Amino acid sequence: MSRADWRKSSRSSNSADSACVEARAAERGFQVRDSKLGEGSPIFDLKTADFAGLLKAAGHN
C-alpha cells in the first residue's frame, strides 16, 4: 500500500500562518505531522485506534 497524500483539517484556514496537524493513511494506521514544518516535520505513526482517540480528543467525533 502506498501512502496517501497529506490532508489538513477542513477547519484549518489556508493562510500562511495557520498551524495545523496534517494526517495521511499509512500501511499500519495513520501518520501525523506539523503542517507549519512541512517536509521538515517529524512524522508520528499512530495505530488506527490511537488516531481515532486523537480525533475524538480534538472534538472530531
Backbone hydrogen bonds in HBPLUS format (Angstrom, degrees):
<---DONOR---> <-ACCEPTOR-->    atom                        ^
c    i                          cat <-CA-CA->   ^        H-A-AA   ^      H-
h    n   atom  resd res      DA  || num        DHA   H-A  angle D-A-AA Bond
n    s   type  num  typ     dist DA aas  dist angle  dist       angle   num
A0004-ALA N   A0025-ALA O   3.46 MM  21  5.60 169.5  2.47 147.1 149.9     1
A0007-ARG N   A0023-ALA O   2.85 MM  16  5.37 147.1  1.96 142.6 153.2     2
A0023-ALA N   A0007-ARG O   2.93 MM  16  5.37 157.1  1.99 145.2 150.6     3
A0012-SER N   A0009-SER O   3.08 MM   3  5.32 164.4  2.10 109.1 113.8     4
A0018-SER N   A0015-SER O   3.19 MM   3  5.53 166.3  2.21 115.5 117.0     5
A0035-SER N   A0020-CYS O   2.78 MM  15  5.40 163.6  1.81 163.4 165.8     6
A0022-GLU N   A0033-ARG O   2.88 MM  11  5.39 162.7  1.91 152.5 158.2     7
A0033-ARG N   A0022-GLU O   3.01 MM  11  5.39 147.5  2.11 144.3 150.4     8
A0024-ARG N   A0031-GLN O   3.00 MM   7  5.45 144.2  2.14 149.4 155.4     9
A0031-GLN N   A0024-ARG O   2.88 MM   7  5.45 155.4  1.94 157.6 165.0    10
A0026-ALA N   A0029-GLY O   2.96 MM   3  5.32 166.7  1.98 133.7 130.8    11
A0030-PHE N   A0046-LEU O   2.88 MM  16  5.24 168.8  1.89 157.6 161.0    12
A0046-LEU N   A0030-PHE O   2.77 MM  16  5.24 172.4  1.77 160.9 160.4    13
A0032-VAL N   A0044-PHE O   2.95 MM  12  5.29 149.4  2.04 141.6 151.4    14
A0044-PHE N   A0032-VAL O   2.91 MM  12  5.29 170.0  1.92 157.1 160.0    15
A0037-LEU N   A0034-ASP O   3.17 MM   3  5.64 149.3  2.27 110.8 119.3    16
A0038-GLY N   A0035-SER O   3.15 MM   3  5.01 138.7  2.33  94.8 106.6    17
A0040-GLY N   A0037-LEU O   3.04 MM   3  5.38 143.7  2.18 142.3 136.2    18
A0041-SER N   A0038-GLY O   3.01 MM   3  5.54 167.6  2.03 121.2 124.5    19
A0050-ASP N   A0047-LYS O   3.00 MM   3  5.22 118.2  2.39 103.0 118.5    20
A0051-PHE N   A0047-LYS O   2.92 MM   4  6.23 157.0  1.98 159.3 166.8    21
A0052-ALA N   A0048-THR O   2.92 MM   4  6.16 157.3  1.98 150.5 156.8    22
A0053-GLY N   A0049-ALA O   3.01 MM   4  6.22 149.8  2.10 139.3 147.5    23
A0054-LEU N   A0050-ASP O   2.94 MM   4  6.23 148.3  2.04 143.9 152.4    24
A0055-LEU N   A0051-PHE O   2.96 MM   4  6.29 160.9  2.00 152.3 156.6    25
A0056-LYS N   A0052-ALA O   2.95 MM   4  6.17 155.8  2.01 146.0 153.1    26
A0057-ALA N   A0053-GLY O   2.91 MM   4  6.09 160.6  1.95 147.8 153.0    27
A0058-ALA N   A0054-LEU O   2.99 MM   4  6.19 140.0  2.15 142.4 153.4    28
A0060-HIS N   A0055-LEU O   2.79 MM   5  5.05 160.3  1.83 159.2 152.3    29
A0059-GLY N   A0056-LYS O   3.02 MM   3  5.12 156.4  2.08 103.5 110.8    30
